[in-house]
């Protein structure tokens, strides 16, 4: 078979087209190199207090690049005693906040549309601390109990109804352990990783610590709470933040927490290594993050059954007006039900 030879003109045109193709590809590559990569979405998360081990999963996610890999540019802002989290959330100063079931459900009574999207803590770390001679919670019935203003409108009514305690037992808690150390007939409120450690360190006694969650107190704690608007308009960002945060909690408690701890101490220079270590140890030993439903359904899980239990308890103790609050609007499981960040 004979072939028709290509003319010099056709060869020149072919070479020209190839050259133009190569040049175009080169130009495209050069332009692409000068363009910025896909910008990370800015996301602000406001915590409920000064940085501490109990916030460690979020700081770990920041420190180890989990948020960055999720294409999020996350800012962690500390809360504090004068910080109104819900107000700042509704004002758009944060995309989501560190919340608490009781607070979030009650917010709906005032028309604040806030939604729980994940729960880092399967157990609320709230505790009642007693002197060593007290072995059972029921033995506190004739003791003076120091309770702060927040406790009086959350767990105290539940304690009264379940154990038959009375308001006559209550005295104000002033966030000092000295009254407790001075009187063996006094018990006080506390936080699992904080006051018991201070009492052991300063008082040289090992107190009896009752974790309210182990007594039946049902709310989740250290939740991720967003506005209804954020959930509707930024679902991918919320999903990415929840996933990276829960992976952060797994890394913090099951891996090396050093990176997260460094950021915690940077934000809160008053935080000591000993207090951080104690907080981590207590979260592990008491199953605060990995216990409950998280053991089988993954870190951050929120279930309908658990939320209904909290809702019903609040209504029964006249802490929530059922006529004003639709339980189903206060939370969503869409971001955690299939997440499966297993401990």
C-alpha positions as CSV (number, residue, x, y, z in Angstrom):
1,X,0.0,0.0,0.0
2,X,1.3,3.4,-0.9
3,X,1.0,6.4,1.3
4,X,0.7,10.0,0.3
5,X,3.7,12.0,1.5
6,X,2.8,15.0,3.7
7,X,3.7,18.4,2.3
8,X,6.1,20.6,4.0
9,X,3.2,23.0,4.6
10,X,1.1,20.4,6.4
11,X,4.1,19.3,8.5
12,X,4.7,22.9,9.5
13,X,1.1,23.5,10.5
14,X,1.1,20.3,12.6
15,X,4.3,21.3,14.3
16,X,2.8,24.8,14.9
17,X,-0.3,23.4,16.4
18,X,1.7,21.1,18.7
19,X,3.8,24.0,19.7
20,X,0.8,26.1,20.5
21,X,-0.6,23.2,22.5
22,X,2.6,22.9,24.5
23,X,2.7,26.7,25.0
24,X,-0.9,26.8,26.1
25,X,-0.3,24.0,28.6
26,X,2.8,25.8,29.9
27,X,0.8,29.0,30.3
28,X,-2.0,27.2,32.0
29,X,0.4,25.6,34.4
30,X,2.0,28.9,35.2
31,X,-1.3,30.6,35.8
32,X,-2.4,27.7,38.0
33,X,0.8,27.9,40.1
34,X,0.1,31.6,40.8
35,X,-3.6,31.0,41.9
36,X,-4.2,30.4,45.6
37,X,-5.3,26.9,46.7
38,X,-9.0,26.4,47.7
39,X,-9.3,28.8,50.7
40,X,-10.2,27.2,54.0
41,X,-13.6,28.1,55.4
42,X,-13.4,30.4,58.4
43,X,-15.1,28.9,61.5
44,X,-15.3,30.3,65.0
45,X,-16.0,28.0,68.0
46,X,-16.6,29.6,71.4
47,X,-15.8,27.5,74.5
48,X,-17.6,27.7,77.8
49,X,-14.6,28.5,80.0
50,X,-10.9,29.1,80.1
51,X,-8.8,26.5,78.2
52,X,-8.5,23.3,80.1
53,X,-8.1,19.5,79.6
54,X,-11.9,19.2,79.3
55,X,-11.6,21.2,76.1
56,X,-8.7,19.1,74.9
57,X,-10.2,17.4,71.9
58,X,-10.9,20.8,70.2
59,X,-7.4,22.0,70.9
60,X,-5.9,18.7,69.8
61,X,-7.8,19.0,66.5
62,X,-6.4,22.5,66.0
63,X,-2.8,21.6,67.0
64,X,-2.5,18.4,64.9
65,X,-4.0,19.9,61.7
66,X,-7.3,18.0,61.7
67,X,-9.2,21.2,61.1
68,X,-6.8,22.3,58.4
69,X,-7.2,19.0,56.6
70,X,-10.9,19.4,56.8
71,X,-10.4,22.7,54.9
72,X,-11.5,24.7,58.0
73,X,-9.7,27.8,59.3
74,X,-10.9,27.4,62.9
75,X,-10.6,30.0,65.6
76,X,-11.1,28.7,69.2
77,X,-12.2,31.5,71.5
78,X,-12.3,31.0,75.3
79,X,-15.4,31.7,77.3
80,X,-15.5,32.9,80.9
81,X,-17.6,34.0,83.8
82,X,-18.8,37.1,82.0
83,X,-19.3,35.6,78.6
84,X,-22.9,35.1,77.4
85,X,-22.5,32.3,74.9
86,X,-26.0,32.2,73.5
87,X,-26.0,35.9,73.0
88,X,-22.8,35.8,71.1
89,X,-24.0,32.9,69.0
90,X,-27.2,34.7,68.0
91,X,-25.2,37.8,67.3
92,X,-23.1,35.9,64.8
93,X,-19.9,36.2,66.8
94,X,-19.4,32.4,66.7
95,X,-20.5,29.7,64.2
96,X,-21.0,27.3,67.1
97,X,-20.5,27.3,70.8
98,X,-19.7,24.7,73.5
99,X,-23.0,24.0,75.1
100,X,-25.0,22.0,77.6
101,X,-28.4,20.3,77.0
102,X,-30.2,22.1,79.8
103,X,-29.1,25.5,78.6
104,X,-29.9,24.7,75.0
105,X,-33.3,23.4,75.7
106,X,-34.2,26.3,78.0
107,X,-33.0,28.8,75.3
108,X,-36.0,27.8,73.2
109,X,-38.3,29.2,76.0
110,X,-36.9,32.6,75.2
111,X,-37.1,32.1,71.5
112,X,-33.4,31.4,71.0
113,X,-33.2,28.8,68.2
114,X,-30.0,26.9,69.1
115,X,-29.4,23.3,68.1
116,X,-27.2,20.6,69.6
117,X,-25.3,18.8,66.8
118,X,-22.8,16.7,68.7
119,X,-21.9,15.7,72.3
120,X,-18.3,15.3,73.2
121,X,-19.1,14.3,76.7
122,X,-21.5,11.3,77.3
123,X,-21.4,12.2,81.0
124,X,-21.8,15.6,82.6
125,X,-18.7,16.1,84.8
126,X,-20.7,17.7,87.5
127,X,-20.0,16.2,90.9
128,X,-21.0,16.4,94.6
129,X,-17.9,16.1,96.8
130,X,-18.2,14.7,100.4
131,X,-15.8,13.9,103.2
132,X,-14.2,10.4,103.2
133,X,-16.6,9.0,105.8
134,X,-19.6,9.4,103.4
135,X,-19.9,6.3,101.2
136,X,-23.3,6.6,99.7
137,X,-25.1,9.5,98.1
138,X,-28.1,9.0,100.3
139,X,-26.0,9.7,103.4
140,X,-25.8,13.4,102.3
141,X,-29.5,13.9,103.2
142,X,-28.6,15.5,106.6
143,X,-25.5,17.3,105.4
144,X,-25.1,20.9,104.4
145,X,-24.5,21.1,100.6
146,X,-22.8,24.1,98.9
147,X,-24.5,24.7,95.6
148,X,-23.9,27.6,93.1
149,X,-26.7,29.5,91.4
150,X,-26.4,27.5,88.2
151,X,-26.7,24.2,90.1
152,X,-29.9,25.5,91.8
153,X,-31.7,25.7,88.5
154,X,-30.3,22.5,86.9
155,X,-29.3,19.4,88.9
156,X,-30.5,20.5,92.5
157,X,-34.3,20.1,91.8
158,X,-33.5,16.7,90.3
159,X,-31.5,15.7,93.4
160,X,-34.4,16.9,95.6
161,X,-37.0,14.9,93.7
162,X,-34.9,11.7,93.4
163,X,-33.3,11.6,96.9
164,X,-35.7,13.6,99.1
165,X,-33.2,16.3,99.9
166,X,-34.5,19.8,100.9
167,X,-33.7,23.4,100.2
168,X,-32.9,23.9,103.9
169,X,-29.7,21.9,103.3
170,X,-28.3,24.3,100.7
171,X,-25.8,27.1,101.2
172,X,-24.3,29.2,98.5
173,X,-21.1,27.8,96.9
174,X,-18.6,30.6,96.6
175,X,-16.0,28.7,94.5
176,X,-13.7,28.2,97.5
177,X,-12.9,24.8,99.0
178,X,-12.0,26.3,102.4
179,X,-15.5,25.9,103.9
180,X,-15.5,22.3,102.9
181,X,-12.1,21.6,104.4
182,X,-13.1,23.3,107.6
183,X,-16.3,21.3,108.3
184,X,-16.8,17.6,107.9
185,X,-20.5,18.0,107.8
186,X,-20.3,20.0,104.5
187,X,-20.5,18.6,101.0
188,X,-20.1,20.8,97.9
189,X,-20.6,20.9,94.2
190,X,-17.6,20.6,91.9
191,X,-16.3,19.6,88.5
192,X,-14.8,16.1,88.1
193,X,-11.3,17.2,87.1
194,X,-11.0,20.3,89.2
195,X,-12.3,20.7,92.9
196,X,-11.6,17.1,93.9
197,X,-8.0,17.5,92.8
198,X,-7.6,20.8,94.7
199,X,-9.1,19.2,97.8
200,X,-6.6,16.3,97.6
201,X,-3.7,18.7,97.0
202,X,-4.5,21.4,99.5
203,X,-6.4,19.5,102.1
204,X,-4.4,16.3,102.0
205,X,-7.6,14.2,102.1
206,X,-9.1,11.9,99.5
207,X,-12.8,13.0,99.3
208,X,-15.7,10.9,98.2
209,X,-16.7,12.1,94.8
210,X,-20.2,11.4,93.4
211,X,-20.4,11.9,89.6
212,X,-24.0,12.9,89.1
213,X,-24.2,11.1,85.7
214,X,-23.5,7.9,87.6
215,X,-26.5,8.7,89.9
216,X,-28.8,9.0,86.9
217,X,-28.4,12.7,85.9
218,X,-29.0,12.4,82.1
219,X,-27.8,15.5,80.1
220,X,-24.9,15.4,77.7
221,X,-22.1,18.0,78.2
222,X,-19.5,19.8,76.2
223,X,-21.8,19.7,73.3
224,X,-21.4,21.5,70.0
225,X,-24.3,23.9,69.6
226,X,-25.1,26.0,66.5
227,X,-27.9,28.3,65.5
228,X,-30.7,26.9,63.3
229,X,-29.5,29.3,60.6
230,X,-25.9,27.9,60.6
231,X,-27.1,24.3,60.4
232,X,-29.3,25.2,57.4
233,X,-26.8,27.4,55.5
234,X,-23.5,25.8,56.4
235,X,-24.2,22.1,56.8
236,X,-20.9,21.0,55.2
237,X,-18.9,23.3,57.4
238,X,-20.7,22.0,60.5
239,X,-20.2,18.4,59.4
240,X,-16.5,19.0,58.8
241,X,-16.1,20.7,62.2
242,X,-17.9,18.0,64.1
243,X,-15.9,15.2,62.4
244,X,-12.5,16.8,62.9
245,X,-13.4,17.7,66.5
246,X,-14.4,14.2,67.5
247,X,-11.3,12.8,65.8
248,X,-9.5,15.4,67.9
249,X,-11.0,13.9,71.1
250,X,-10.0,10.4,70.0
251,X,-6.4,11.6,69.4
252,X,-6.3,13.6,72.7
253,X,-7.4,10.7,74.9
254,X,-6.2,7.7,73.0
255,X,-3.0,9.2,71.6
256,X,-0.4,11.8,72.6
257,X,-2.1,14.9,74.0
258,X,1.1,17.0,74.0
259,X,0.2,19.2,71.0
260,X,-3.3,20.0,72.4
261,X,-1.9,20.7,75.9
262,X,0.6,23.2,74.5
263,X,-2.2,25.2,72.9
264,X,-4.3,25.0,76.1
265,X,-1.5,26.4,78.1
266,X,-0.8,29.1,75.5
267,X,-4.4,30.3,75.8
268,X,-4.6,29.8,79.5
269,X,-1.1,30.3,81.1
270,X,-2.6,29.6,84.6
271,X,-3.3,26.0,83.6
272,X,-0.7,23.6,85.1
273,X,0.6,20.3,83.8
274,X,-0.6,18.5,86.9
275,X,-4.2,19.8,86.5
276,X,-4.3,18.9,82.8
277,X,-2.9,15.4,83.6
278,X,-5.6,14.9,86.3
279,X,-8.4,16.1,83.9
280,X,-7.3,13.6,81.3
281,X,-7.0,10.8,83.8
282,X,-10.5,11.4,85.1
283,X,-12.1,11.7,81.6
284,X,-10.5,8.3,80.8
285,X,-11.3,6.5,84.1
286,X,-14.9,7.7,84.2
287,X,-15.7,7.1,80.6
288,X,-16.7,10.8,80.1
289,X,-15.9,10.8,76.3
290,X,-15.6,7.1,75.4
291,X,-18.3,5.7,77.7
292,X,-22.1,5.5,77.3
293,X,-23.3,5.2,73.7
294,X,-20.0,6.4,72.4
295,X,-18.5,3.0,73.1
296,X,-20.7,1.4,70.4
297,X,-21.8,4.3,68.2
298,X,-18.7,6.6,68.2
299,X,-17.4,9.7,69.9
300,X,-19.9,12.6,69.8
301,X,-23.0,10.5,69.4
302,X,-26.4,12.0,70.3
303,X,-29.4,9.8,70.5
304,X,-33.2,10.4,70.5
305,X,-33.6,8.3,73.6
306,X,-31.1,10.2,75.6
307,X,-32.4,13.6,74.6
308,X,-35.9,12.6,75.5
309,X,-34.8,11.4,78.9
310,X,-33.2,14.8,79.6
311,X,-36.2,16.7,78.2
312,X,-38.7,14.6,80.3
313,X,-36.6,15.1,83.5
314,X,-36.5,18.9,83.0
315,X,-40.3,19.0,82.4
316,X,-41.0,16.7,85.4
317,X,-38.9,19.0,87.7
318,X,-40.6,22.1,86.3
319,X,-37.3,23.3,84.8
320,X,-38.7,23.5,81.3
321,X,-42.1,24.5,79.8
322,X,-43.1,21.7,77.5
323,X,-45.7,24.0,75.8
324,X,-42.9,26.3,74.7
325,X,-40.2,23.8,73.7
326,X,-40.5,21.2,71.0
327,X,-37.8,18.6,71.8
328,X,-37.2,17.7,68.2
329,X,-36.1,21.3,67.4
330,X,-33.5,21.4,70.1
331,X,-31.1,18.9,68.5
332,X,-30.2,16.9,65.4
333,X,-28.5,13.6,64.9
334,X,-27.7,14.2,61.2
335,X,-24.0,15.1,61.8
336,X,-23.2,12.2,64.2
337,X,-25.4,9.2,63.5
338,X,-23.1,7.9,60.7
339,X,-19.9,9.5,61.9
340,X,-18.5,6.4,63.7
341,X,-15.3,7.9,65.3
342,X,-14.9,4.7,67.4
343,X,-12.9,4.9,70.7
